[in-house]
Amino acid sequence: MADRYMNAGSFAHFEHEGSILFNGQPHSRANRDLVSFVEQEDEYHLPALTVRETLRYAAILRLPRTMSRRSKLARAEQVIKMLGLEDCADNLVGGPVLKGISGGEKRRLSLAVEMLNDPAILIVDEVTSGLDSATANNVMQGLKSIAQSGRTVILTLHQPRSDIYHLLDNVGVLAKGGKLVFAGPRERVEPTFNAQGFTIPEYFNPADFLLDVVSIDHRPEEEKVTKKRVNRIVEYWARYEKKEQAIASPSEKRPSVELAQPVQKESRLTPMWIAAPIVLERTFKNMWRQQPGAQSAV
């Protein structure tokens, strides 16, 4: 979805089907810069740089060369405030040997790096994985603020707590094998499953309930029953979608949504004479600061 290269290995390949549309228009290189992708892992940050240094270097390398250095550094400061990183801005990022910021702060740093280009669409992979419930909620509140600023945030979640679930505007629920069992506004989840005889208990986390309903229990005495239940839910949603498509007029078009433009519509490729000194500077700084830590670890 984020137009990232997918390497399946030497003797395998990915099969694609369907289409990706941006505001109703086919995906192309022209709208590629509108999308940013945040990986699940945060270990790619250099451990001996501070949060502020990490964002400043990223801003210089990622933002268009037509922007002045001062403007790029100002954008880094703006993103620090946007993601609530002011308290840890001058702390080291840290890693396996070097103590640094917390897991939640590191996740917000990853979001901040991708927000430097002011993307219209932010895709985030398993944003709450590995975080405690309070930290996960804090990160989700940051993403909610990004969405409320006019961006589209698409994310995957595994068993979110109930207040995180209620932060979502739209929900897509997948059964095993990537089979869709629901996609639409969060408010429509309960009526849709009620119609199939699955009532979400009061004072119960809806996300937990949905996962229980669409999961297969592989214990011998339960597997056949749960497989039948999941298949019934998948078939119900397929019929529902087919019915909705039949009702919709062929000439009916979805309303156009104006996408936020990146900071400047220009190639993200940074010229070598700008990138090389910056990359060498941050690499040397990272290595130099880790010397005492490396020696003590030995």
C-alpha positions as CSV (number, residue, x, y, z in Angstrom):
1,M,0.0,0.0,0.0
2,A,2.9,2.3,0.7
3,D,4.6,1.3,-2.6
4,R,7.5,-0.3,-0.8
5,Y,9.5,-3.0,-2.5
6,M,8.6,-6.5,-1.3
7,N,11.3,-9.1,-1.5
8,A,9.8,-12.6,-1.3
9,G,13.2,-14.3,-1.6
10,S,15.1,-16.1,-4.4
11,F,12.6,-18.9,-5.0
12,A,9.3,-17.1,-4.2
13,H,7.2,-14.3,-5.4
14,F,4.2,-12.2,-4.3
15,E,0.9,-12.2,-6.2
16,H,-1.0,-9.0,-6.3
17,E,-4.7,-8.5,-7.0
18,G,-7.1,-5.6,-6.7
19,S,-6.1,-2.0,-7.0
20,I,-4.9,0.9,-4.8
21,L,-6.6,4.2,-5.3
22,F,-5.6,7.6,-3.9
23,N,-8.7,9.8,-3.6
24,G,-10.3,7.7,-6.3
25,Q,-7.3,8.0,-8.7
26,P,-5.0,5.1,-9.7
27,H,-1.7,5.0,-7.7
28,S,1.2,6.4,-9.6
29,R,4.7,7.8,-9.0
30,A,3.1,11.3,-8.9
31,N,1.3,10.6,-5.6
32,R,4.0,8.4,-4.1
33,D,5.4,11.2,-1.9
34,L,1.9,11.7,-0.4
35,V,2.4,8.4,1.6
36,S,4.8,7.6,4.5
37,F,5.2,4.2,6.0
38,V,6.3,3.5,9.6
39,E,7.8,0.0,10.2
40,Q,7.0,-2.1,13.2
41,E,10.6,-2.2,14.4
42,D,12.3,0.9,15.8
43,E,15.9,-0.5,16.0
44,Y,17.1,1.4,12.8
45,H,17.7,4.6,14.8
46,L,21.3,5.4,15.7
47,P,21.5,4.7,19.5
48,A,24.1,7.4,20.4
49,L,22.2,10.3,18.8
50,T,19.6,12.4,20.7
51,V,16.0,12.6,19.6
52,R,16.5,16.1,18.3
53,E,19.7,15.2,16.4
54,T,18.0,12.2,14.8
55,L,15.1,14.4,13.5
56,R,17.4,17.2,12.4
57,Y,19.6,14.9,10.4
58,A,16.5,13.3,8.9
59,A,15.1,16.6,8.0
60,I,18.2,17.7,6.2
61,L,18.4,14.5,4.3
62,R,14.6,14.0,3.5
63,L,13.3,17.5,2.9
64,P,13.7,19.2,-0.5
65,R,16.9,21.0,-1.2
66,T,15.0,24.1,-2.1
67,M,14.3,24.5,1.6
68,S,16.9,26.3,3.6
69,R,18.7,24.5,6.4
70,R,17.1,26.8,8.9
71,S,13.6,25.9,7.6
72,K,14.5,22.2,7.8
73,L,15.6,22.5,11.4
74,A,12.4,24.4,12.2
75,R,10.4,21.6,10.7
76,A,12.2,19.1,13.0
77,E,11.3,21.2,16.0
78,Q,7.7,21.5,14.9
79,V,7.4,17.7,14.6
80,I,9.0,17.3,18.1
81,K,6.1,19.4,19.5
82,M,3.5,17.6,17.4
83,L,4.5,14.2,18.8
84,G,5.0,15.3,22.3
85,L,8.8,14.6,22.4
86,E,9.9,17.9,24.1
87,D,10.8,16.2,27.4
88,C,13.1,13.6,25.8
89,A,14.4,15.7,22.9
90,D,17.9,15.9,24.2
91,N,18.1,12.3,25.5
92,L,20.0,9.6,23.6
93,V,17.8,7.2,21.6
94,G,19.6,4.2,23.1
95,G,20.0,0.6,22.1
96,P,20.9,-2.9,23.4
97,V,24.1,-1.5,25.1
98,L,23.4,2.2,25.5
99,K,20.5,3.2,27.8
100,G,18.1,5.7,26.1
101,I,14.5,6.7,25.7
102,S,11.6,4.4,26.5
103,G,9.8,2.1,24.0
104,G,6.9,4.5,23.6
105,E,9.1,7.5,23.0
106,K,11.1,5.5,20.4
107,R,7.8,4.6,18.6
108,R,6.8,8.3,18.6
109,L,10.3,9.1,17.2
110,S,9.7,6.7,14.3
111,L,6.4,8.5,13.7
112,A,8.1,11.9,13.9
113,V,10.7,10.9,11.3
114,E,7.9,10.0,8.8
115,M,5.9,13.2,9.6
116,L,8.8,15.4,8.6
117,N,7.6,15.4,5.0
118,D,4.0,16.3,6.1
119,P,2.4,13.3,4.3
120,A,-1.2,13.1,3.5
121,I,-1.4,9.4,4.3
122,L,0.5,7.7,7.1
123,I,0.6,3.9,7.1
124,V,1.8,2.3,10.4
125,D,2.5,-1.3,11.0
126,E,1.5,-2.8,14.4
127,V,2.0,0.5,16.2
128,T,1.2,-0.8,19.7
129,S,3.2,-4.1,19.5
130,G,5.7,-4.5,22.4
131,L,4.3,-1.5,24.3
132,D,2.5,-1.6,27.7
133,S,-1.2,-0.6,27.6
134,A,-0.6,3.0,28.9
135,T,2.3,3.6,26.5
136,A,0.2,2.1,23.6
137,N,-2.6,4.5,24.4
138,N,-0.3,7.4,24.5
139,V,1.1,6.6,21.1
140,M,-2.5,6.1,19.7
141,Q,-3.5,9.5,21.1
142,G,-0.6,11.0,19.1
143,L,-1.9,9.2,15.9
144,K,-5.4,10.5,16.6
145,S,-4.1,14.0,16.7
146,I,-2.3,13.5,13.4
147,A,-5.6,12.2,11.9
148,Q,-7.5,15.2,13.3
149,S,-5.1,17.5,11.6
150,G,-6.4,16.4,8.2
151,R,-4.2,13.3,7.5
152,T,-5.4,9.8,6.8
153,V,-3.8,7.3,9.2
154,I,-4.0,3.6,8.3
155,L,-2.7,1.2,10.9
156,T,-2.7,-2.5,12.0
157,L,-3.5,-3.4,15.6
158,H,-3.3,-6.7,17.5
159,Q,-5.9,-6.9,20.4
160,P,-6.0,-3.2,21.3
161,R,-7.4,-2.1,24.7
162,S,-11.0,-0.8,24.7
163,D,-10.2,2.9,24.8
164,I,-7.8,2.5,21.9
165,Y,-10.5,0.7,19.9
166,H,-12.9,3.6,20.5
167,L,-10.3,6.0,19.0
168,L,-10.7,4.4,15.6
169,D,-13.0,6.0,13.0
170,N,-13.1,3.0,10.7
171,V,-12.4,-0.7,11.3
172,G,-11.4,-3.6,9.2
173,V,-11.5,-7.1,10.7
174,L,-9.6,-10.0,9.2
175,A,-10.1,-13.7,9.9
176,K,-7.3,-16.3,9.3
177,G,-6.0,-16.2,5.8
178,G,-6.6,-12.5,5.4
179,K,-10.4,-13.0,4.8
180,L,-12.4,-9.9,5.4
181,V,-15.3,-10.1,7.9
182,F,-16.0,-6.4,8.3
183,A,-14.9,-3.1,6.9
184,G,-16.5,0.2,7.6
185,P,-17.3,2.8,10.4
186,R,-16.7,1.6,13.9
187,E,-20.3,2.4,14.8
188,R,-21.4,-0.3,12.4
189,V,-19.5,-3.1,13.9
190,E,-22.0,-4.0,16.7
191,P,-25.1,-4.0,14.5
192,T,-23.4,-6.1,11.8
193,F,-22.3,-8.8,14.3
194,N,-25.7,-8.6,16.2
195,A,-27.4,-9.4,12.9
196,Q,-25.4,-12.7,12.8
197,G,-26.2,-13.6,16.4
198,F,-23.0,-12.3,18.0
199,T,-23.8,-9.8,20.7
200,I,-21.0,-7.8,22.3
201,P,-21.4,-8.1,26.1
202,E,-21.8,-4.9,28.0
203,Y,-18.6,-3.6,29.7
204,F,-16.5,-5.9,27.5
205,N,-13.7,-4.9,25.2
206,P,-15.2,-5.1,21.7
207,A,-11.8,-5.8,20.1
208,D,-11.3,-8.9,22.4
209,F,-14.8,-10.1,21.5
210,L,-14.2,-9.7,17.7
211,L,-11.0,-11.6,17.9
212,D,-12.7,-14.4,19.8
213,V,-15.5,-14.6,17.3
214,V,-13.3,-14.7,14.1
215,S,-10.5,-16.9,15.5
216,I,-10.3,-20.7,15.1
217,D,-9.7,-22.9,18.2
218,H,-7.3,-25.6,17.1
219,R,-8.2,-28.0,20.0
220,P,-9.6,-31.2,18.4
221,E,-13.0,-30.9,20.1
222,E,-13.4,-27.2,19.1
223,E,-11.7,-26.9,15.7
224,K,-14.6,-28.1,13.5
225,V,-17.2,-25.9,15.3
226,T,-15.1,-22.7,15.2
227,K,-14.0,-23.2,11.5
228,K,-17.7,-23.5,10.6
229,R,-18.5,-20.3,12.6
230,V,-15.7,-18.3,10.9
231,N,-16.7,-19.5,7.4
232,R,-20.2,-18.4,8.1
233,I,-19.1,-14.9,9.1
234,V,-16.9,-14.6,6.0
235,E,-19.7,-15.7,3.8
236,Y,-22.1,-13.3,5.5
237,W,-19.8,-10.3,4.8
238,A,-19.2,-11.4,1.2
239,R,-23.0,-11.4,0.6
240,Y,-23.4,-8.1,2.4
241,E,-20.7,-6.4,0.2
242,K,-22.3,-7.9,-3.0
243,K,-25.7,-6.5,-1.9
244,E,-24.3,-3.1,-1.2
245,Q,-22.6,-3.0,-4.6
246,A,-25.9,-4.0,-6.3
247,I,-27.8,-1.2,-4.5
248,A,-25.2,1.5,-5.3
249,S,-25.8,3.3,-8.6
250,P,-23.0,2.6,-11.3
251,S,-22.8,6.4,-11.9
252,E,-22.6,7.2,-8.2
253,K,-19.1,8.5,-7.3
254,R,-17.5,8.7,-3.9
255,P,-17.0,12.3,-2.7
256,S,-13.6,13.6,-3.4
257,V,-11.4,14.4,-0.4
258,E,-8.7,17.0,-0.7
259,L,-5.4,15.4,0.3
260,A,-2.9,17.4,2.3
261,Q,0.2,18.1,0.1
262,P,3.7,17.3,1.3
263,V,5.9,20.2,2.5
264,Q,7.0,20.8,-1.1
265,K,6.2,18.6,-4.1
266,E,9.7,17.7,-5.1
267,S,11.7,14.5,-5.3
268,R,12.9,13.2,-1.9
269,L,16.2,12.2,-3.4
270,T,18.9,14.2,-1.7
271,P,22.0,15.1,-3.9
272,M,25.1,13.2,-3.0
273,W,27.1,16.3,-2.2
274,I,24.5,17.2,0.5
275,A,23.8,13.6,1.8
276,A,27.4,12.3,2.0
277,P,28.8,14.8,4.6
278,I,25.6,14.6,6.7
279,V,25.7,10.8,6.8
280,L,29.4,10.7,7.6
281,E,28.9,13.3,10.4
282,R,26.1,11.4,12.1
283,T,27.8,8.1,11.7
284,F,31.0,9.4,13.3
285,K,29.1,11.0,16.1
286,N,27.2,7.8,16.8
287,M,30.4,5.7,16.9
288,W,32.4,8.2,19.0
289,R,29.7,8.4,21.7
290,Q,29.5,4.7,22.0
291,Q,33.1,4.1,22.7
292,P,32.9,4.3,26.6
293,G,29.8,2.2,26.5
294,A,31.4,-0.4,24.3
295,Q,34.5,-0.5,26.5
296,S,32.5,-1.0,29.7
297,A,30.4,-3.7,28.1
298,V,33.6,-5.6,27.2
